Amino acid sequence: MTGRQNNSIQTWFFMSVQAKKKDIKKPQHVQKLMIAFFARLKTDPVLGPYFNQYAHTDWDAFLQVMCRFWENILFYSGGYVGNPLERHRELHAFQHFTTALFDRWLALLNQTVDEQFAGDNAELLKNRAANIAKVMQVKVLN
């Protein structure tokens, strides 16, 4: 098999896998995504300690809040009440964040989205997450 044939097969396989993925269309999809994402965060050697040790995260309560947050980001549901900037400032004062931590968080979120979903809302979530990470870095790290 030539290199070009191999690339064609890989491209076809990637596109067929992507075509089978659904977009994030309803709150249940957001919940599925957040469960997978936070399972990944809990065990991540870089980010896990921030959630488990420094923030003393109650994962069940946190998951509910994050589902409402991202549902509001995607669907304008109005179900989220909170001040994520203030919470991140509090945690930063206790255990300093770095740009690398925000980059890691975003990479893990994007990876989780890409593994489970494809479509306009999946891309919108990733774009809004990148914007949120940038704003948080500017307002928390400076």
N, C-alpha and C positions, 0 to 999 in steps of 0.2 A: 504494500500500500504506500502510495506516495504521500509526502507531507501535505500536499494540497487536498488529497482525498481525505486524509485524517482530519484536517481542519474543517472540511465540509461536513463530515460525520459529527464532529464535536459541536459545530454550530447548529446542525439539525437537531441533535439531542438536546442541547440547551434550550432551543426555541420550543421544542415539543414539551419539555418539562415546564417551562414558563407558561405555555398556553394552557396547561392543566391547572395552574394555580389561579385562585379566585382573588378578586380585589377585596379590600376591606370595605364592606358595605353596611355592616350593622354592629351594634354594641357587642354582640357575641364574638365577632371577629376581633374586636379590640381586646376583649377579655382573653381570648386564645393567645393573641400576640403577647400581651402583658404577662401572662402565666409563663410562657416560654422565655421571654426576655428576663424576667426576674429570677427564674430558675438558673439562668446563665449568670446573672449578676451575683447571686448568692455564693456561687462557687468560684467566681473569677478571682485569681490570686492578686490582682491589682485593685479591683473595685470592691470585691467582697468585704474586706476589712472596713471600708468606709460605711457600708450598710450594716454589717453585723456587729462591729465593735464600737465604732464612733457614734453612729446614729442610733444604735440599739433598736433597729427596725423591727416593728411588729409587722411581719410580712403580710398577714391576712388583711389587716387594716390598710397597710400601704398599697396593696394590690387594688383594693376597692377605690382608694383615692386616685391612684394612677389611671385606672380604667375610666373614671369620671373625667379626669384631666384630658386624656387623649380622645375620648368621645367628644368632649367639648371642642378640642382642637380641630377634629375632622368634621363633626356634624353640627357644631354650634348648639349642642344640647342644653347648655346652661346648667348642667348638673354639678359642675366643679365650683367649689368655694375654697379659696386658700391663697397663700402668698408664697409661691415657690422661691422667689428671689430672697425673701427674708429668711426662709428656712436654710437656703444654701449659704447665706451670709453667716448665720449662726454656726453652721457646721464648719465653715471655712475658718472662723475664729478659733474653733476648737482643734481642728486638724486641717491644715492648709491644703486647698485644692491646687492643682497645677493645670496648665494647658493640656499636658499629656493625659491627665485623668478625663478631662472633657472629651478629648479625641478618642480615648478608649471607650468611653460610654457611647459615643456616637457610632463608632465602628461596630460595637456589639449590637446596638439597636438596629443598625442597617443590615447587619448579617442576619439577625432574627427575622426582620421583615422580609428580606429576600428569600429566605428559606421557606417561608410560609405563604407569601402573598405576592401578587403582581398586578399592577394596574394603576390607574390615576390616583386613587386614594393612598395606595401604598407609597407612591412617589411623593405625594403631598405630605404624608406623615414624615417621611425622611427629610424632605426639604424644610418643613417646619421645625423638626428636631434640630437640624443644623443651625437654623436661625436662633432657636432658643439657646443652644449651646454657645453660640457667639455672644449673644446678649448677656448670658450668665457670666461668661468669662470677663467681659468688659466691666460689668457691674460688681462682680464678686472679687475678682483678682486685682482690681485697681483701687 
